[in-house]
């Protein structure tokens, strides 16, 4: 895979209450999905929007690189 993650996305509230013996990766509970305008990332634990990415100038949703079709 040529794309690499440079910075992870976390909920600020989850980071603030992160237990001493857990990593942000194991503690976070994020839900990611398409909206009418882009992609939303929501914290399941705190029921809050972490971030939203809008599609600019795109009419079709991007396809997953690991899915066939």
C-alpha positions as CSV (number, residue, x, y, z in Angstrom):
1,X,0.0,0.0,0.0
2,X,1.6,3.3,-1.0
3,X,-0.5,5.6,1.2
4,X,0.7,5.7,4.8
5,X,-1.0,7.3,7.8
6,X,1.0,10.3,9.1
7,X,-1.3,11.3,11.9
8,X,-4.1,9.4,13.7
9,X,-7.6,10.9,14.5
10,X,-8.8,10.7,18.0
11,X,-11.6,12.1,20.1
12,X,-10.3,14.8,22.4
13,X,-12.5,13.6,25.3
14,X,-11.2,10.1,24.9
15,X,-7.6,11.4,25.1
16,X,-8.4,13.4,28.2
17,X,-9.8,10.4,30.0
18,X,-7.4,7.8,28.6
19,X,-6.7,5.1,31.3
20,X,-3.0,4.8,32.3
21,X,-2.7,1.3,31.0
22,X,-4.3,1.9,27.5
23,X,-3.1,3.3,24.2
24,X,-5.3,5.8,22.3
25,X,-5.6,3.2,19.6
26,X,-7.1,0.5,21.9
27,X,-9.3,3.0,23.8
28,X,-10.9,5.0,21.0
29,X,-14.4,4.0,19.7
30,X,-14.9,5.7,16.4
31,X,-17.5,5.2,13.8
32,X,-16.7,6.3,10.2
33,X,-19.2,6.7,7.4
34,X,-20.4,8.6,4.3
35,X,-22.8,11.5,4.7
36,X,-24.6,13.4,1.9
37,X,-21.6,15.7,1.6
38,X,-18.6,13.7,2.7
39,X,-17.2,11.5,5.4
40,X,-18.0,11.9,9.1
41,X,-16.0,10.5,12.1
42,X,-18.0,10.2,15.2
43,X,-17.0,9.1,18.7
44,X,-19.3,6.3,19.9
45,X,-18.3,6.7,23.5
46,X,-19.1,10.4,23.7
47,X,-21.7,10.6,20.9
48,X,-19.9,13.6,19.3
49,X,-18.6,14.5,15.9
50,X,-14.8,14.3,15.8
51,X,-14.4,15.6,12.3
52,X,-16.1,15.8,8.9
53,X,-14.4,15.8,5.5
54,X,-16.5,17.2,2.6
55,X,-16.2,16.0,-1.0
56,X,-15.3,19.1,-3.1
57,X,-16.3,18.9,-6.7
58,X,-17.0,15.2,-6.6
59,X,-20.3,13.6,-7.7
60,X,-19.5,10.0,-6.9
61,X,-18.3,8.5,-3.6
62,X,-14.7,7.3,-3.7
63,X,-14.3,3.5,-3.9
64,X,-12.5,1.5,-1.3
65,X,-9.1,0.2,-2.6
66,X,-9.5,-3.1,-0.7
67,X,-13.0,-3.9,-2.0
68,X,-13.7,-5.5,-5.4
69,X,-16.1,-3.8,-7.7
